[in-house]
């Protein structure tokens, strides 16, 4: 397979990348490593779009990793992800399987593909004291001056924004220390839809999850387990706004409108991140999302074996 150690399938939310990865895995003896910053949490299924049924292809169950590995209510970061990834990757290779990295969290994808050696970044209390007096907008502008936020919650949750600035500042000052993670021979494939069609897909999927898949009930259940509203706000998007709805702070129409807008904005940020990856020298082979599933799989396999 042209010595491809790692196949990467990425794309914005609602592009069908998980189904594509699973069907590809069924053809090439592969296993999937998730690159999603929220699917690591147990009990957060509908809101994070785990779609676990998609890992069943025909009568074959495709192995997947780094999903449901930590309890909801805890905080998980890219440093922990990178450690978990390399352990998982080495195990897959040891068993002579093909590793397929699949997801849409840009920072997680890039931390693996570019080979950053991430270290546990210490708290900077002096910096935190300096940031405490700034408004949320000022914090967001400061964060953007360092980097494009990789996660929606980096800009909507004040505590997380401050931590993101802390990390970005450290990385900016210690660039030389951030290299050393093993770089793998890889090929990257991205699923692409035109913006208007993608917006339609996002909206339709949101309607389904709210009406038929129990996304509101999922948040109610998390609250009943003792996870605080503040903690759910930390996870952003669905969990922030549905918590507000459950608490009576917004009505159902406001929930749908605000959430639909927020997910569209998140999708745009994902697109910006992927473009940034290309500008930094990473080649992404874009695949038309309108093609049939078999056509997409065949395109990838032909490229891998050419």
JOKAPE-V298769 format. One line per field, one symbol per residue. ss: DSSP state (~ for helix, > for strand, _ for the rest). phi: phi as a letter, one per 30 degrees, with the letter a starting at -180 (. if undefined). Layout:
BEGIN
ss->???
phi->???
END
This chain:
BEGIN
ss->_____>>>>>>_____~~~~~~~~~~~~_>>>>>>_____>>_________~~~~>>__>>__>>____>>______~~~~~~~~~~~~~~~~~___>>>>>>__~~~~~~~~__>________~~~~~~~____~~~~~~~~~~~_____~~~___~~~~~~~~~~~~~~~~_~~~~>______>>>>>>>__~~~~~~~~~~~~~~~~~___~~~~~~~~~~____~~~~~~__~~~~~~~~~~_____~~~~~~~~~~~~~~~~~~~~~~~~~~~~____>>>>>____~~~~~~~~~~~~~_
phi->.hhddbccbbldeiciddddddddeddbhcbccdbbdcddddiccddcidhddddccicccddbbibhcbddjccbbdddddddddddeddddediccdbcblbdeddddddddidcdbddddcdddddddeddddddddddddddadecbeddccbedddddddedddddddceddcckdedcdbbcbbcbbdedddddddddddeddddccidddddedddddjddedddeedihedddddddddidbcdddedddddddddddddddedddddedddjddcddcdddddedddddedddddcd
END
